[in-house]
Amino acid sequence: MDKALLLYTMTGGLGDLVVMGDLVLKIERQHPGVRCLLVHRGNPHVHLWDADNAGERFFNVYRPGEMFHLIRTLGTFGLRGYRRLGLQMAPGSLQGYALHRLLQRMGRIDYVVDFNLINADIITPRRGEYILDIHLNQAAELLGTEFAPESSVLSIPFGVPAEVRKSAVSVPRVGIHPWSRRGSFRDFVWPLECWTEVVEQLVENGVEVVLFGKDVQFYELQRHLEAKRRGKGGMFFGSPSASVPELIATMGTLDLLVTVNTAVVHLGLALNKPMVILNGPSLPLWTPRGSSVLVVGDDDALFPGNDRPMDNALFPSIHRIPLERVLTAIDSQLARHTAYQA
């Protein structure tokens, strides 16, 4: 397919921008005749995009002006002879499918491509486990090409801090990120007392602990830990992040990241950081894989995750993950660091 336009839909998180931004840059670099556009649901992070003009790349479905601009843009590509395909960010949704069908009826896209809706114009097999691999395989199928193995290595698709300084202390530095943007749901939250016990044990073992983030749960946990540790020694401090570049700069100093399954796991993967990930309702495709990643889940759940808070013991919940399993995973990761002695 020499001249193609791929119109992706994506949701509103930082991790969505990292994965989909990296994906479309890799597609266009390998295929100069392909242009990728993204429709998003009010993603607040698109201002980070600096690869080209974000206003000609990203379109907010909640802003009529941007959608009218998208319709005109799609029409222009059609006049230039591009085959226009409507795709969804995995795992897909009925809303995204409806948008593509509407654009097709308006004559603005030619084919609707989907992973799981049998009435789409083009069905592609789902191959891969991590979301970037799934999308690269789909693009390869559509474009009649193959991507090099290194394409599966996630990269941050916008500017990151040029210099990252690590603490002068020659002990492991562990970053704790306790929050998900769906933290208002119990299934996506690990109990405060469990995070407290993790920090206490790490500090007692001579590990430097950095609590970082920029959300309500970050400050709640920081206040709780500072009150509990008042007058105690050890290396523990909070590092609030006022921006995404600050968040990335902090992560760059870490030897290990401990977090719930949220955007920072994709940033951690791109930064090649060892991780312990607490995973509950999230679909497996959102979880990075690799020799440096340990995933701790709710093994007592009968059914797999479906990305929705169910408040039902039959479905996975971060809230029920045992403290002991997380501590064991952290010890296993830190055992690779020569300065750590449990």
N, C-alpha and C positions, 0 to 999 in steps of 0.2 A: 504494500500500500504506500505509494510514493507521497501523496498529499492527503493528510488526514488531520482532522481536528478531534481531540478527545476532550469531551466535557464531563468532568468529574463532579459529583456532589460530595461534600464532606461536612462534618459536624463542627462544633464550636470550641474544641479543646486545643491546648498547646500541643499535645501529642499528635493530634490530627494534622496540624500544620507541619510538624517535623517530618512525619512519615510521608504525607502526600506531597509536600514541597520537595523532598528529596526524590520521590518517585518521578515527578514530572520533569525535573531537571535531568535525571538520568535518561528518561525516554527521549527528550529533545536533543540531548548531546549525541546519542547514538543515531537518531533519525532527524536530521535537520529539516526534513519536509513535514514533520509532525509538530503541531502546536497543541498545548494542553491548557485548558481553562478550568477554573474551579468555582463552583457555586457553594457557598457556605451558609450556615445558620447563625449569623451574627458572631462569627469568631472574632474575639477581641485582640487576637495576636497577629493578624495579618499585617499590621503596621511594621512588624519586624522584618518583613520581606524586603530584601535589597538586591536580589538577583536581576530584577528589571522593574518596570512600572507595575506596581501592585494593582493600580486601577484598571489595567488592561489584562490582568491575570485572575483576580479574585472578584466575585460578585455576591453581594449579600442578598439573600432571597427575601429578607425582611425590608429591603429598601427599594421601593418602586423605581426610583431613578436608576439604580444600578441594574435592575432587571431589564429595563427598557434599553439600557446601553448594551447588555448582553445580547438581547434579541437583535439589535442592529449589527453587532459584531458577528454573530452567527450568520446573519444574512450576507454580510460582506465575504465571509469565508466561503459560503456556498457559491457566490458569483465568481469566486476565484478558482472554483473547481475542486475544493476540498470535500472529501467524504467526511461527514460529521457524525460522530458516534457519541451517544449518551451513556455514561458509565456511572456506577455508584461506588463509593467507598465501602469496602466490605464491613459488615455482612449484608449491607443493602437495607432498604426500607420501602414501605409502600409510598411514603411521601416523596422520596426521591424518584421512584418509578413513575408516580403521577406527574411530577414536574417534567420528566423526559417525554412522556407521552403527550403532554400539552405542547411542548416545544416541537414535537414531531408533527402534530396536527397543524401547527402554525407554519410548517415548512422550514423550520430552523435547524432541525437535526434530521438525519436520514435513517439512522438505526438506533434502537434501544438495546443496550447490552446489559445483561444482568447475571448475577451468580445463581440466583435461586428462584426466579419467577419464570414459570414454564411458558408464559405467553410473551416473553421478550423476543425481539427479532433475532438476536444472536445470543446463544448460550455458550459460555466457555467453561471448561472443567476447572474445578477448584483444586489447584496443586500448590502445596506448601503449607506451612504451619504458622509462621509469623506473618503479620499483615503485609509487610513490604514484599516478602517472597510471593505471597498470593497475588499481589497486584503486578509484580514484574512478570510472573508467569502468564497472567491474563493479557498483558500488553504484548508479550512475545507471541502469544497465540493469534492475536488480532493483526499484528504487524508482520507476521511471518518471519520472525527473527529469533535470535537467542541473545540473552544478556550474559556477559562474562560473570564468573562466580563472584568476583569482587563487587559486583553491583548489589549483592545482597548485604553488604556491609553498610549499615545505616550511617548517614552523615547529616549534620545539622545544616539545613539549607539556607541559613542566614548568618550574618556576622556574629562571631563569638569573641569574647575577650582575648586579646592577643597574648597576654601574659598572665599566667596563673602562678601565684606564689604559695608554696606549701609551708606549713609551720616548721620552725627550726627544731622542734622536738622530735627526737628519733624514735617515736613509737607510732603504732598504727593510728590513723585518724578515721573514725567511723562517723558517717553522716546519718542522722535520723530525720526522715521526712514522713510525718505521721498522717498526712492529710490527702484526701481525694476531693475533687470538685463536687463529688456526690456525697460529701461527708455529712450531709443532713440525714442520710439514711443509715440506720444502724448496721446494715449488712456490709457497708463499706468502711466501717470504723473499727479499729482495734481499741480495746479498753484502755483508759488513761493509766490505770494501775499496772497494766502489762508493759506499756512503754516506760513507765517509771522504773520498773524492776530491771528492764533491759539496760537502761542508762546506769542504774546503780551498780549492776554487776560489771559492766564494762569499765566504769571508772575505778571500781575496786581492783580490777585486774590491770590497772595502769594504762588503759587505752584512753586516747583523747577523743571525746565525744562532741560532735557539733550538731546541735538541733537547728535545722534551717527550714525556711519557708516564708510565707507571707499571708497567712490565713488565720482565721479565728482559732482553729485547733492548735496551730503553732504557738500563739500567744498564751492560750490556756495551758498547754503543756509546759511552756517556759516558766510561767508564773508558779505552777504547781511544783516543778522541779527545783526552782530557786528557793522556794519556801522550805521544801523538804531537805534541801542540801545546805541550808544556811549554817555556816560555821564549819562545814566539812571541807576537807581538801580534795584533791583530784582535779583532773583536767576536763571541765565541762563548761561550754558556753553556748549561748544562742547567737545565731547569725541571721537576722531577718533580711529578706531579699525584697528590695523596693522595685525590682525590675527583673525581667527574664535574664538579661546579661549578668546581673549580680547573682542570680540563682546558678547560672552555668559556671561563673567564676568560683563560687563556693564548691560546687561539685567537682571542679577540676582539682581541688586540693585533697580529695578524699582517697583513702585506700579501700574503703568499703562503703556501699550505700545500702541502708536498710529502710524499706519504704513499703507502703501499700501500692497496689497496682494502679498507677496514675501516670500523668505525663512524664514525670521525672524518670520513669523506667526507660523510656525511649531516649531521653537525653543521656542517661547513664550508659545505655548501649552504644550510642554514638561516641561517647567519651571513653569507651572501652573500660568501664569501671566494674569491678566485681560487685555483685548485688545479691541481697536477700530480699525477695519480693513476697509480700503477703497478698495472696490472691483469693478472692471470694467469688462474687457473682459474675465477674468479668469473663467474657469468652476467651478461650485459649489463644485465639489469634492475636489478642492484645498483649500477650506475655512474651518478652524476648527470650531467646534460647541461646545456649552456649555453655562452654565448660566453666565460665566464670559466673554463671547465673544459677542460683538456687531458688526454687519456687516452693513456698510453704502454703498449702491450701487446707481447706476444711474437708478432711478425709471422711468425716462421718456423714456427709451429705449423700443422699441416695441418687439425686439427679444432678446433671452437669449445670454449670452456670449459664445464664441466658442474658446477662447484662442488665438485669432488672432486679431491684430490691424486692424480695418475696416475703420477708419476715415469716419464714416457714422453715422448720428444721430439716425438711426434706431437700432444701436447696442450699447451695454453699453460702457461707457468711464469713467475712473476715473476723467478725466479733467472736466467733467460737473457736478460732485457731488457738491451740494450747500454747502457753508461754514456753513450756519446755522445748517444744519443737522449734520455735524461733531461736531460742538460745543455742540449741544444738547446731542449727544451720549457721549462725553467726560464728560459733567456735570453729566449725569446719572451714569457713572462709578465712578466718583470721589465722588459722593454723598454717596457712601458706605464707604468712608474713613472718620473716625470720626474727623480728624484734618482739613478737608476741609470745608470752608464756602464760598459759592458762593457770 
